[in-house]
């Protein structure tokens, strides 16, 4: 994933200057919260085509791990989680 886009969308979602972000810390340790995570996921997909998993974003891994994760891994984790659900069943 492009680091500049990663930083730009993250700073927009967290409403922080890019210089305030620390990629060695988790999303939450950078001031993140659940609604900001959803906003970031919504910002990063159109910019990169990468589908980020909400639970990965809210996890304890440093942001650098999300940046370094292969796009295939980021985009399949949500699909795997929902593959057991029949369409139309809530």
N, C-alpha and C positions, 0 to 999 in steps of 0.2 A: 504494500500500500504506500502511496505517496506521503512522505512525512509532512510536507507543507500543508497538504489538504487535511491530514489527520489533525495537525496542530490548529489550523484555522477553524475547522468545524468544532473541535473540542473547546477552543476558547470562546467561540460563539455560544455554544450550548451552556457553558459554565458562566458566561458573562464575565470573563477574566481576560486580561492581557496575555498574549502568548508567552511573554517573558515570565509570567507568574506560574506557569505549568511546570511540574517536575515529573518527567517520564519515568523516574525510578520509583514513584509512588503510585498507589492505586487511584482509580477514578474517585472513590470516596475520600481518600486522603488529599485529593486535589480540590475538595469542596463539592464533589458530586453528590447527587441525590437522585431518587428514582425518576422524577419528572425530567430532570436534566439528562438522564440516561436515554430516555425515550426521545427527547428532542435531538440528542446527538445521533442516535441511530437513524432518525428521520433526515438529518442533515447529511450524514456520511454516505448513505446509499445512493442518492442521485449524483453525488460528486465522484464516487469511486466504483459504484456497482457492487460493493461489498455489503453483505447482510451481516450485521453484527448481532450477536446473541445478547439479549438483555442481561442474563445471568453472568456471562463472561465480563460484561462491562461493569456490573455491580460487584464483581468478585474481588478477591484480595490480591490478584496478580498486578504487577506494575503495568502502567500504560505501555511501556516499551514492549512488553510481551504481546499486547494487542496489536501494536504496530508491526511487530515481526511475524505475527501469525500468518500462515498461508491463507490466501483468500478462500480456497476451497474449504478449509476447516471452519472458517468463520461463517461461510454461507450454508454449510450442511448441518451444523449442529441444531439449528431451529427446525430444519426439515426432518431430521431424524426423530426429534422429540414429538413431532406432530404426525408422523407416518402411521401410527397405530389408531388414529381417530378416523372413524368413518365420516364421510361427507354428510352434512346435515344433522349430525348427532352432537348435541351440546352436553 
